[in-house]
Amino acid sequence: MKWIRNEKFISYNSGRAVVLAEVEMDTAADLPAVNAFDGRTLAKGSIAHDIATGDFYSLNSSGTWVNQTGGAGNE
């Protein structure tokens, strides 16, 4: 399960709100695609929190979630 805890509107693109978001999810398997939430596109720099492990992820410009816990280069 995943949900947006907080978001900041950036712009509209093709009828969807582009938002910088803070996402919560039960496990890393629930990391959302950039267009997983109705009417929204997640912007690069959005963050996600894996509740099961406590890990944090950041969304890069390619739309890939990168694990930020423990230093650079973790995926």
N, CA, C and O atoms as CSV, one atom per row, in Angstrom:
chain,resi,resn,atom,element,x,y,z
A,1,MET,N,N,0.847,-1.178,0.000
A,1,MET,CA,C,0.000,0.000,0.000
A,1,MET,C,C,0.890,1.238,0.000
A,1,MET,O,O,1.937,1.263,0.647
A,2,LYS,N,N,0.466,2.253,-0.725
A,2,LYS,CA,C,1.221,3.506,-0.800
A,2,LYS,C,C,0.261,4.691,-0.786
A,2,LYS,O,O,-0.891,4.574,-1.203
A,3,TRP,N,N,0.744,5.821,-0.306
A,3,TRP,CA,C,-0.069,7.031,-0.264
A,3,TRP,C,C,0.847,8.238,-0.209
A,3,TRP,O,O,2.007,8.138,0.189
A,4,ILE,N,N,0.306,9.392,-0.617
A,4,ILE,CA,C,1.052,10.648,-0.542
A,4,ILE,C,C,0.758,11.295,0.800
A,4,ILE,O,O,-0.395,11.573,1.130
A,5,ARG,N,N,1.814,11.530,1.571
A,5,ARG,CA,C,1.675,12.179,2.875
A,5,ARG,C,C,1.619,13.694,2.718
A,5,ARG,O,O,0.884,14.377,3.432
A,6,ASN,N,N,2.412,14.213,1.766
A,6,ASN,CA,C,2.479,15.653,1.554
A,6,ASN,C,C,2.888,15.888,0.104
A,6,ASN,O,O,3.589,15.066,-0.486
A,7,GLU,N,N,2.457,16.995,-0.465
A,7,GLU,CA,C,2.842,17.320,-1.831
A,7,GLU,C,C,2.885,18.818,-2.031
A,7,GLU,O,O,2.189,19.573,-1.352
A,8,LYS,N,N,3.727,19.244,-2.991
A,8,LYS,CA,C,3.816,20.655,-3.370
A,8,LYS,C,C,3.602,20.720,-4.881
A,8,LYS,O,O,4.323,20.081,-5.648
A,9,PHE,N,N,2.618,21.487,-5.293
A,9,PHE,CA,C,2.304,21.646,-6.705
A,9,PHE,C,C,3.449,22.368,-7.413
A,9,PHE,O,O,3.939,23.390,-6.934
A,10,ILE,N,N,3.871,21.825,-8.562
A,10,ILE,CA,C,4.922,22.445,-9.369
A,10,ILE,C,C,4.325,23.082,-10.628
A,10,ILE,O,O,4.550,24.261,-10.902
A,11,SER,N,N,3.558,22.288,-11.394
A,11,SER,CA,C,2.985,22.768,-12.648
A,11,SER,C,C,1.961,21.754,-13.148
A,11,SER,O,O,1.706,20.735,-12.506
A,12,TYR,N,N,1.380,22.056,-14.307
A,12,TYR,CA,C,0.531,21.094,-15.008
A,12,TYR,C,C,1.270,20.629,-16.255
A,12,TYR,O,O,1.967,21.412,-16.900
A,13,ASN,N,N,1.113,19.344,-16.592
A,13,ASN,CA,C,1.691,18.784,-17.806
A,13,ASN,C,C,0.711,17.756,-18.358
A,13,ASN,O,O,0.427,16.749,-17.710
A,14,SER,N,N,0.201,18.010,-19.541
A,14,SER,CA,C,-0.761,17.109,-20.195
A,14,SER,C,C,-1.961,16.795,-19.304
A,14,SER,O,O,-2.426,15.657,-19.246
A,15,GLY,N,N,-2.456,17.828,-18.609
A,15,GLY,CA,C,-3.641,17.671,-17.783
A,15,GLY,C,C,-3.409,17.039,-16.427
A,15,GLY,O,O,-4.361,16.797,-15.686
A,16,ARG,N,N,-2.152,16.768,-16.089
A,16,ARG,CA,C,-1.824,16.167,-14.784
A,16,ARG,C,C,-1.027,17.172,-13.960
A,16,ARG,O,O,-0.208,17.917,-14.498
A,17,ALA,N,N,-1.272,17.187,-12.664
A,17,ALA,CA,C,-0.495,18.030,-11.758
A,17,ALA,C,C,0.863,17.382,-11.512
A,17,ALA,O,O,0.937,16.219,-11.115
A,18,VAL,N,N,1.925,18.127,-11.747
A,18,VAL,CA,C,3.273,17.667,-11.414
A,18,VAL,C,C,3.534,18.123,-9.986
A,18,VAL,O,O,3.456,19.314,-9.685
A,19,VAL,N,N,3.845,17.171,-9.104
A,19,VAL,CA,C,3.997,17.490,-7.688
A,19,VAL,C,C,5.311,16.937,-7.139
A,19,VAL,O,O,5.761,15.861,-7.534
A,20,LEU,N,N,5.906,17.681,-6.237
A,20,LEU,CA,C,7.025,17.211,-5.438
A,20,LEU,C,C,6.388,16.580,-4.207
A,20,LEU,O,O,5.740,17.267,-3.417
A,21,ALA,N,N,6.572,15.271,-4.044
A,21,ALA,CA,C,5.783,14.537,-3.056
A,21,ALA,C,C,6.642,13.829,-2.010
A,21,ALA,O,O,7.800,13.481,-2.238
A,22,GLU,N,N,6.014,13.637,-0.856
A,22,GLU,CA,C,6.518,12.751,0.190
A,22,GLU,C,C,5.578,11.556,0.215
A,22,GLU,O,O,4.400,11.689,0.547
A,23,VAL,N,N,6.103,10.395,-0.136
A,23,VAL,CA,C,5.305,9.187,-0.256
A,23,VAL,C,C,5.636,8.242,0.898
A,23,VAL,O,O,6.798,8.096,1.277
A,24,GLU,N,N,4.622,7.612,1.444
A,24,GLU,CA,C,4.784,6.559,2.459
A,24,GLU,C,C,4.337,5.248,1.840
A,24,GLU,O,O,3.344,5.214,1.113
A,25,MET,N,N,5.057,4.167,2.117
A,25,MET,CA,C,4.620,2.864,1.629
A,25,MET,C,C,5.007,1.800,2.633
A,25,MET,O,O,5.911,1.995,3.446
A,26,ASP,N,N,4.310,0.664,2.571
A,26,ASP,CA,C,4.570,-0.430,3.509
A,26,ASP,C,C,5.931,-1.060,3.282
A,26,ASP,O,O,6.656,-1.322,4.242
A,27,THR,N,N,6.298,-1.310,2.013
A,27,THR,CA,C,7.588,-1.924,1.680
A,27,THR,C,C,8.114,-1.313,0.384
A,27,THR,O,O,7.372,-0.646,-0.336
A,28,ALA,N,N,9.396,-1.543,0.088
A,28,ALA,CA,C,9.999,-1.029,-1.143
A,28,ALA,C,C,9.317,-1.592,-2.387
A,28,ALA,O,O,9.352,-0.965,-3.445
A,29,ALA,N,N,8.702,-2.758,-2.273
A,29,ALA,CA,C,7.971,-3.327,-3.407
A,29,ALA,C,C,6.811,-2.425,-3.828
A,29,ALA,O,O,6.307,-2.546,-4.944
A,30,ASP,N,N,6.389,-1.527,-2.945
A,30,ASP,CA,C,5.280,-0.609,-3.225
A,30,ASP,C,C,5.740,0.735,-3.788
A,30,ASP,O,O,4.917,1.632,-3.967
A,31,LEU,N,N,7.046,0.898,-4.075
A,31,LEU,CA,C,7.508,2.166,-4.648
A,31,LEU,C,C,6.686,2.470,-5.900
A,31,LEU,O,O,6.579,1.628,-6.792
A,32,PRO,N,N,6.106,3.673,-5.969
A,32,PRO,CA,C,5.196,3.972,-7.075
A,32,PRO,C,C,5.910,4.396,-8.357
A,32,PRO,O,O,7.015,4.938,-8.313
A,33,ALA,N,N,5.274,4.146,-9.489
A,33,ALA,CA,C,5.711,4.730,-10.751
A,33,ALA,C,C,5.397,6.224,-10.699
A,33,ALA,O,O,4.600,6.666,-9.872
A,34,VAL,N,N,6.023,6.999,-11.580
A,34,VAL,CA,C,5.822,8.451,-11.538
A,34,VAL,C,C,4.377,8.858,-11.777
A,34,VAL,O,O,3.974,9.948,-11.370
A,35,ASN,N,N,3.592,8.013,-12.424
A,35,ASN,CA,C,2.192,8.351,-12.700
A,35,ASN,C,C,1.214,7.431,-11.968
A,35,ASN,O,O,0.091,7.231,-12.431
A,36,ALA,N,N,1.625,6.878,-10.848
A,36,ALA,CA,C,0.811,5.897,-10.116
A,36,ALA,C,C,-0.400,6.507,-9.400
A,36,ALA,O,O,-1.360,5.796,-9.099
A,37,PHE,N,N,-0.364,7.791,-9.130
A,37,PHE,CA,C,-1.453,8.436,-8.390
A,37,PHE,C,C,-2.349,9.201,-9.367
A,37,PHE,O,O,-1.853,9.959,-10.201
A,38,ASP,N,N,-3.646,9.005,-9.266
A,38,ASP,CA,C,-4.601,9.631,-10.186
A,38,ASP,C,C,-4.394,11.134,-10.290
A,38,ASP,O,O,-4.375,11.842,-9.283
A,39,GLY,N,N,-4.238,11.618,-11.537
A,39,GLY,CA,C,-4.153,13.052,-11.788
A,39,GLY,C,C,-2.850,13.693,-11.393
A,39,GLY,O,O,-2.726,14.916,-11.465
A,40,ARG,N,N,-1.864,12.906,-10.972
A,40,ARG,CA,C,-0.592,13.465,-10.517
A,40,ARG,C,C,0.581,12.765,-11.205
A,40,ARG,O,O,0.520,11.577,-11.525
A,41,THR,N,N,1.640,13.529,-11.421
A,41,THR,CA,C,2.919,12.999,-11.859
A,41,THR,C,C,3.941,13.406,-10.808
A,41,THR,O,O,4.035,14.580,-10.452
A,42,LEU,N,N,4.704,12.444,-10.312
A,42,LEU,CA,C,5.711,12.743,-9.303
A,42,LEU,C,C,6.927,13.395,-9.954
A,42,LEU,O,O,7.430,12.907,-10.966
A,43,ALA,N,N,7.396,14.489,-9.378
A,43,ALA,CA,C,8.550,15.215,-9.897
A,43,ALA,C,C,9.842,14.612,-9.354
A,43,ALA,O,O,9.857,13.997,-8.288
A,44,LYS,N,N,10.939,14.803,-10.118
A,44,LYS,CA,C,12.236,14.368,-9.608
A,44,LYS,C,C,12.496,15.079,-8.291
A,44,LYS,O,O,12.118,16.238,-8.117
A,45,GLY,N,N,13.135,14.391,-7.374
A,45,GLY,CA,C,13.360,14.936,-6.041
A,45,GLY,C,C,12.300,14.535,-5.038
A,45,GLY,O,O,12.446,14.784,-3.841
A,46,SER,N,N,11.217,13.907,-5.525
A,46,SER,CA,C,10.212,13.382,-4.595
A,46,SER,C,C,10.895,12.324,-3.726
A,46,SER,O,O,11.855,11.681,-4.149
A,47,ILE,N,N,10.387,12.157,-2.513
A,47,ILE,CA,C,10.982,11.182,-1.605
A,47,ILE,C,C,9.942,10.149,-1.182
A,47,ILE,O,O,8.739,10.411,-1.185
A,48,ALA,N,N,10.436,8.978,-0.822
A,48,ALA,CA,C,9.557,7.904,-0.367
A,48,ALA,C,C,10.167,7.256,0.872
A,48,ALA,O,O,11.384,7.099,0.970
A,49,HIS,N,N,9.308,6.885,1.812
A,49,HIS,CA,C,9.723,6.251,3.060
A,49,HIS,C,C,9.172,4.840,3.111
A,49,HIS,O,O,7.963,4.631,3.011
A,50,ASP,N,N,10.068,3.869,3.267
A,50,ASP,CA,C,9.705,2.459,3.417
A,50,ASP,C,C,9.482,2.208,4.911
A,50,ASP,O,O,10.438,2.169,5.686
A,51,ILE,N,N,8.249,2.042,5.301
A,51,ILE,CA,C,7.914,1.901,6.719
A,51,ILE,C,C,8.499,0.629,7.315
A,51,ILE,O,O,8.900,0.624,8.479
A,52,ALA,N,N,8.556,-0.456,6.533
A,52,ALA,CA,C,9.053,-1.737,7.051
A,52,ALA,C,C,10.516,-1.678,7.454
A,52,ALA,O,O,10.900,-2.276,8.459
A,53,THR,N,N,11.348,-0.964,6.685
A,53,THR,CA,C,12.791,-0.945,6.946
A,53,THR,C,C,13.305,0.388,7.463
A,53,THR,O,O,14.389,0.455,8.042
A,54,GLY,N,N,12.534,1.447,7.259
A,54,GLY,CA,C,12.981,2.788,7.621
A,54,GLY,C,C,13.801,3.457,6.536
A,54,GLY,O,O,14.262,4.583,6.723
A,55,ASP,N,N,13.996,2.786,5.395
A,55,ASP,CA,C,14.792,3.342,4.303
A,55,ASP,C,C,14.065,4.500,3.621
A,55,ASP,O,O,12.835,4.563,3.600
A,56,PHE,N,N,14.866,5.418,3.061
A,56,PHE,CA,C,14.351,6.538,2.286
A,56,PHE,C,C,14.853,6.428,0.857
A,56,PHE,O,O,15.981,6.000,0.614
A,57,TYR,N,N,14.005,6.819,-0.083
A,57,TYR,CA,C,14.323,6.790,-1.507
A,57,TYR,C,C,14.053,8.161,-2.099
A,57,TYR,O,O,13.156,8.875,-1.650
A,58,SER,N,N,14.845,8.531,-3.122
A,58,SER,CA,C,14.613,9.760,-3.875
A,58,SER,C,C,14.394,9.404,-5.332
A,58,SER,O,O,15.006,8.473,-5.855
A,59,LEU,N,N,13.509,10.157,-5.986
A,59,LEU,CA,C,13.200,9.934,-7.382
A,59,LEU,C,C,14.158,10.751,-8.244
A,59,LEU,O,O,14.235,11.971,-8.102
A,60,ASN,N,N,14.895,10.077,-9.143
A,60,ASN,CA,C,15.830,10.815,-10.000
A,60,ASN,C,C,15.144,11.266,-11.283
A,60,ASN,O,O,13.966,10.977,-11.491
A,61,SER,N,N,15.875,11.973,-12.146
A,61,SER,CA,C,15.284,12.544,-13.355
A,61,SER,C,C,14.911,11.487,-14.391
A,61,SER,O,O,14.199,11.793,-15.347
A,62,SER,N,N,15.378,10.255,-14.220
A,62,SER,CA,C,14.995,9.160,-15.113
A,62,SER,C,C,13.745,8.433,-14.634
A,62,SER,O,O,13.270,7.507,-15.291
A,63,GLY,N,N,13.213,8.853,-13.486
A,63,GLY,CA,C,12.026,8.203,-12.927
A,63,GLY,C,C,12.339,6.953,-12.136
A,63,GLY,O,O,11.466,6.111,-11.926
A,64,THR,N,N,13.592,6.824,-11.691
A,64,THR,CA,C,14.029,5.673,-10.903
A,64,THR,C,C,14.180,6.080,-9.445
A,64,THR,O,O,14.732,7.135,-9.132
A,65,TRP,N,N,13.678,5.223,-8.557
A,65,TRP,CA,C,13.841,5.464,-7.126
A,65,TRP,C,C,15.237,4.979,-6.705
A,65,TRP,O,O,15.621,3.850,-7.008
A,66,VAL,N,N,15.989,5.832,-6.010
A,66,VAL,CA,C,17.336,5.510,-5.559
A,66,VAL,C,C,17.352,5.510,-4.034
A,66,VAL,O,O,16.952,6.488,-3.402
A,67,ASN,N,N,17.816,4.411,-3.447
A,67,ASN,CA,C,17.885,4.290,-1.994
A,67,ASN,C,C,18.898,5.288,-1.455
A,67,ASN,O,O,20.055,5.293,-1.875
A,68,GLN,N,N,18.465,6.132,-0.526
A,68,GLN,CA,C,19.318,7.157,0.057
A,68,GLN,C,C,19.849,6.779,1.440
A,68,GLN,O,O,20.638,7.520,2.026
A,69,THR,N,N,19.428,5.650,1.953
A,69,THR,CA,C,19.818,5.224,3.292
A,69,THR,C,C,21.210,4.604,3.235
A,69,THR,O,O,21.446,3.678,2.458
A,70,GLY,N,N,22.130,5.108,4.051
A,70,GLY,CA,C,23.453,4.511,4.126
A,70,GLY,C,C,24.465,5.066,3.151
A,70,GLY,O,O,25.576,4.542,3.074
A,71,GLY,N,N,24.133,6.097,2.407
A,71,GLY,CA,C,25.129,6.711,1.525
A,71,GLY,C,C,24.741,6.657,0.059
A,71,GLY,O,O,23.733,6.064,-0.327
A,72,ALA,N,N,25.577,7.298,-0.741
A,72,ALA,CA,C,25.317,7.405,-2.173
A,72,ALA,C,C,25.493,6.082,-2.884
A,72,ALA,O,O,26.272,5.230,-2.456
A,73,GLY,N,N,24.772,5.920,-3.959
A,73,GLY,CA,C,24.953,4.751,-4.806
A,73,GLY,C,C,24.137,3.535,-4.439
A,73,GLY,O,O,24.253,2.509,-5.108
A,74,ASN,N,N,23.318,3.603,-3.408
A,74,ASN,CA,C,22.488,2.447,-3.031
A,74,ASN,C,C,21.231,2.453,-3.866
A,74,ASN,O,O,20.539,3.468,-3.943
A,75,GLU,N,N,20.925,1.327,-4.497
A,75,GLU,CA,C,19.686,1.208,-5.277
A,75,GLU,C,C,18.955,-0.038,-4.890
A,75,GLU,O,O,17.887,-0.320,-5.434
